[in-house]
Amino acid sequence: MLRTVKPKNARSKRALEAREPKEVEDQRKAIFVHGMKTGEVVDRLMKELMALKQPHAISFSQKNAIRPFEDASSLEFWAHKNDASMFMIGQSTKKRPAGIVIARTFDSKLLDMCELGVERFVSLSEFKTPKSTPGHKPMLHFASELFDTHPRYMQLKSLLMDLFNGEVIDSICLPGLEHVISITVAPSKASQTSSALSDGTTHEDSKNLPNVHLRTYTVKLTPSGARVPRVQLTEMGPFVDFSLRRHQEADPDMLKAALKRPKLKKQDIEKGLGKKKKNLEVDEMGDLRGRIHVAKQDLNKLQTRKMKGLKEKSGEGDGDVSMSTDESEVEDASPPKRQKRA
């Protein structure tokens, strides 16, 4: 049980407020933890995945005796201390060689996790191609219907999106799209990917599930003669083939609290985001539009701008003639200008 810390000054109070839940969450911070035995493949894989996650990644260089499926107290302590919500744990045993565990927390409590086995790994250094700039938001591509239908792959998709997804942005700059992470599922027989039962269990075993392929490409935009540029993909690495192993589903009550959306504020309701307000609406582009009702106007009493071109010409009235003569007299009475001496 974690104790509650009361702030002693304004600085510590601001630090605690920064860790409180927000309507729009910050980018998730991930901690990369090494187990007692990892191996060269797992070490290189975690190092390159951490490079894709930078700058929101923390690496624990020392080895830790951790078993997340048996005791998650260490993960909860690190999550609270480092204000992190994602974990990637690498370890290799005789029973489960070359494995990594992706874990997710909510309110410093373990929510769910999934264990993956590394079947094939191609390092980033083996591709002699340009690399993306660290810290850029990647594009994620999931190419399989299992990511929307099968519970195991739906959980993996959610974990990978939280791991690699960056900050929430309002607009996209095309030159900033430098790399894409593509996740696909190997083709398999229909018997291996049977549908899930109503109680949440599945017919198949984890060994019969098809592997997951993770590929990373750089994006190059070239002129196409139209408004939309032509896109070229170049292999960047790493290339990894994962097999599904153990997993732990989220507690229903904790998952409900994690997916709970905050109530809208008064200012958001006035903008038309909450309850519908009269004569106010938000269009498809997100702009707030209002309708104003004005009474019928009398155009005869409308004050317009006075222009010389709208005045009556001379000769049309006596008043105009007298005014023109007066103006001519004033012009004649004006003294002549002096000439400059040579």
N, C-alpha and C positions, 0 to 999 in steps of 0.2 A: 504494500500500500504506500503510494507516494504522498509525502506530506505536502501541505499547501504552504507556500512561501508568501509572506506578506511583505510588500515593498517598504523599504526603510527611507528611501528618498525618491525624488522625481525621476532620476535616471533609471533606477531599477523598476519603477512603476511603468515607464515607457517600454522597457525591455519586456516586461510581462505582458503588456497590452499588445505588443507586436506578435506574441506567440498565441494570442487568443484566436478562436475561429473567426474567419472573415467571410463576407458574402462572396467575394472573388478571391479565391485562395492564391497565395504566392506559388512560385514554382517549387515543386517538391524537391527536397534535399535528400540525397541517397548516400548511404554509408556502405562501403565495400569492406567486408570482414573476411579474413582468411582463417580457416580452421587449422587444426593441428597438422593435418596432412592435406596438401592440395595437389602438387604435381606441376610440371612445367606448363602443360596445356591450360590448366585452370588459371594459373598465375598470369599467363599472357592474355588469356581471354578477358579476365577481369580488368587488367590494365587497359586494354583497348576499349572495353565497354565504358570504363570510367572516363576515357578520353572523349567519348561521344556525349557523356553526361556533363562534362565540365561546362561552367565553373561551379555547378551546384552538386559537387561530389566530395565526399570525405573518405579517405583511405586509412584503414587501420593496418599499419605495417606489421605489428606483432601478431603472432599466432594466438588464437583463442580456442579454448576447449568449450565449444558451444554445440548444442544439439537442439535446434529450434523446434523440432516436432515433439520433443520431450519436455523441455523447459524453456520458456520464452521470457523469463525475468530479465535476462541480460539485454535482450533486444528492447524491452520496454524502458529499461534504465538508460540505455544509449539514446533512445528516441527522445526521451524527456530532457536529457542533458544537452544534446546537440540540436534540438529542435528539428529533427528529421522524421520523415514518415515512410521512407522506402529503405529496404535493405537488400543487399546482394551478398550472399554467403557462399564462399567457395570451399569445398572440401572433397577429399577423395578417400574412400575406404575400400576394403577388399570386396565387400558386398555391393557397394554402389560406387564404382570408380568414376572419376572426372564428373562430378556433379556440382551444380549451383542451385541455390534456393533463393527465390525472389519473394520477399515478405513485405507486407504493407500494414501500417499501423493507423489507428484513429484515436485521437486524444491520448496518445502515449500508451495505447493498449493494442496488442496484436489483433489484427482484423482477419487476415487470411494470408496464405502463402502457397507456393507451388514449387516443386522440385523438378529440375530438368537435368538430363544427362547429355553430356557433350559427346556426340558420335563422330563428328568431323569438324575440323577447325582450320581455316586458312587465314593466316595473320595479315594484318594491315601492311606490313613491310614487304610482303611478297608481291604486291601490286605496285608497279612502277608508274603510277598515274598521279595526277594532281589530287590533293586532299582538300577537304572543306575546312573553313575557318572554325576554330573551337568557339563554342558558345552560341552558335547559330541554331535557330529552331528547326528541327528536321521535319520532313514530311513523312507520314506513316501510311503504309499501304498494306492492307490485309486482303489477300487474294484466296478466299475459300469460303464457301457457304457454311462450313463448320464453325467459323467464328461467330456466327449469328444463331446457330441451332444447337450445337453440342455444349453442354455445361462446362466441360473441362477446357475447351478452346475459348469459350466466352470468358472464363476466368483469366486465362492466359492473356487474352486480348486486353482486358481491363488493366491487368498488371503492367503490361508493356506500354500501354498508353500513358499510364501514370508515371512510369519510369522515364520515358523519353519525351513526353510532352512538355513543352516549355511554358512560358508565360502566356496568359490570355491576352490576345491582341485584337484591336478593332479593325485594322487594315493590314494589307499584305503588300510588301514591296517585292516585285519580281526578282530584281538582282539579289535579294537576300535569301532566296531559295537556293541553297547550294548543294544539299544532299537529301536523299530519300532513303528511308529504311523500309525494305519490303519484307513482309512476313507471309510465307505461303505454307501450305500443308501438302505433303506428298500424296499422290493418288493412292487410293486403297480400295479394297473390295467393299461392297455394301454390307457384308456381314460383320466387318470389323468396326464400322461406324454406325452401329445400331442406335436407335433413338433412346433418349433417357426415359426412365420410368417416372410415373407421377410422384413417387415418394423421393425422388432425387437420386436414386441409385442407377447404375448403368449395367447393361448386359455384359459389356466387354471388360477385359482386364487392361491395365495400363500398358502392358507389353504389346497388346494387339493394336493399340492406337497408332495412327500414322505419325511420322516424324514432322517436325516443324523446321522450316528452312528460313534463316534470317540472312538477308543480303543487304549490303549498303552500296549505294551508287552516288556519284557526284552528278549534278545537274548543270548543263551548259545550254544557254539560250542563244540561238542564232536567228538572224533575220529570215523571215519566210515570205516576205512580200505582202503580208496581211497584218492586221492589227495584233493577232495572237502569234507570238514567236514560235519557232521550231525548237523542240526540246530534244536534247541528246543526253543519254545516260552512259556514264563511264564507270566501270567497276573500281571501287575504292577499297572495299574491305572494312571490317572483317566479314568472312563468310562462315556461318555456323549452322550445323545441323543438330537439332535438339530432339531428344526423346522424352516423353512425359513419364514421370515417376510419381512419387507420393504428392499428395496435396491436402490442404486443410481449408474447408469452406468457412465463410464468415458466419458469425453468430447472427441469427435473424434480428434480434433486438438491436445489436450493435450496428448491423448493416442499415437498419431503418433509421437509426440516429445519424449515421454517416451520410445518408442520402436525403436527409431532411433539409428542406430549403427554408431560409429565413423569411420572416414576414416582411412585406414591403413597407418602407417608410412613408411618411406623409408626403414628402417631396416627390417620391417616385409615383405615388398615386396621382398627384397633381399633374405629372408629366404624361399620364395616361397609361402607365405600366400596370396599374392594379385595377381597381374597380373603374368601370367606364364612366367618364365624366361627360356631362352634356356639352355638345359642340366641340369636343376634343377627340382626336384620334391619332394613332401612330401608323404611318404608311409602311409599305414593304421595305423601304430603305432605312427605317428607324427614325425618320424625322417626325416631329410633332406638328400636326396641322390643326388649326382652329377655324371655326366659322363664326363670322360676326354678322348680326342682323341689324340693319340700319333702316330707319323710317324713310318714307318717300320724301324726296327733296323737291323744292320749288326752284326750278332752274332760272326763272326770271329774276329771282333775288340773289342769284349766285354772283359773288364778287369775283370778277376776272381781272387779269393783269392789263393795265392800261398800256397801249402801244400807239406810237405815232401813226402807224399805217392804218389804224382804225378810225382816225379823226376825219371829219368832213373837209372837203377841199374848199379853197377860197372861192367866193362867188356864189356859193349855195345859200348864204345867209348874210344879213346885214351885220350881224355881230362878228362874223368872220372877216368882213371887209374892213370894219373899223379896227379890228385887232391887227390886221395886216398892215394898215396905214400907220398905226402907232408904232409897230415894230420897225417900219422903214424909216420913220422920223428918228427913232432912237439910233438906228444904224448910221443916219446922216450926221447926227449930232456928235458922234464919236470922233475925237481928234485923229488926224492922219498920223500914220507911223513915221518916225524919223528914219531918214536914210543914213546908212553908215558911210563915213568918210573913207575915201580911197586911201 
